[in-house]
Amino acid sequence: MTRFVTWVRLNIDGVVTLVVAAIAIVVEAFDKFANMNAVSGATLLVLSLLALTLLRDRNRTSRLVRELAAVRLLHGAEIDQAHAQACGDTDNWIYKGGTGTYLRAVTLPSFLGRARNESRLLNLRVEVLDPGNEQLCLADAQYRNSLQPQGDVNGRPWTVDRIRKQSYATVLACAWYRQQSEFLTVELGLSSTLSTYRWDMSDNVVIMNQRGSKTPALLFERGKSQYSDFTRELAVSFKQAQPVLLSRDTDLRPPSEPTIGQVRRLLEHLELPLPTVYTDDDVIEIVEYALRPVNTF
């Protein structure tokens, strides 16, 4: 009853028009002595149709507004703020993207800090590009260069080699951060397909933005239908990814930085051996990407 009263109050002009027109039509039909011609009758009919159209359009507009309210557009610094807020208020995090630069620069350190300070079990599920898939890394490099012909913020172009090293760095970073706390669990999967979007999902929101693009990010809150849809999407995607079984049984000894030998042995143990052409300098570069990434977002 309350909903009906509210609806009538919000649409009072259309309701009044419709009621008056309906009464007049009824009176004309039953009152044989009514002095009305065909034109006035048609006018009442048109008024009725206009009232119905008005009410219908208002209902459509209301539904559209409700749907739009489920989405927030985030610009610039708002993305970092929303990410930080989501990171600080969740036990679970799902990431899917390219090579995981933001994950290494922001998310992993944040979750390790919380796991230590709160002695609380936190779970991350990470899906990045498979560094062993050279054609996939080539496609990602071409995509990034098409968006940024001038290169990244430092003017460096994206190459297959750089994409591969960034993904190897994310694998190393996941193992290195996981090793530092019993309260931090990291599941890792390697994707064989390229996505132009980066996804960050907490227990309460999902933040979705296009990698390398200046378009606003989209934020969907839990409880909206989109949140459930994206939960299923990310779950299905992770099941199709190649699992990487991270173990605490490694010779990584953080906070000491991993040595060249430790990195090579770790990746071989994970069945992700580095290309034979990679020198020690290449391994050092991977360590740099893993532990001191430059946040380009």
Helices and strands as residue ranges (DSSP letters): H 2-10, H 12-30, H 38-68, E 71-74, H 77-87, E 92-96, H 101-102, I 103-107, H 108-118, E 122-129, H 134-147, H 160-178, E 184-191, E 197-201, E 205-210, E 217-221, H 225-240, E 242-244, H 260-269, H 280-291
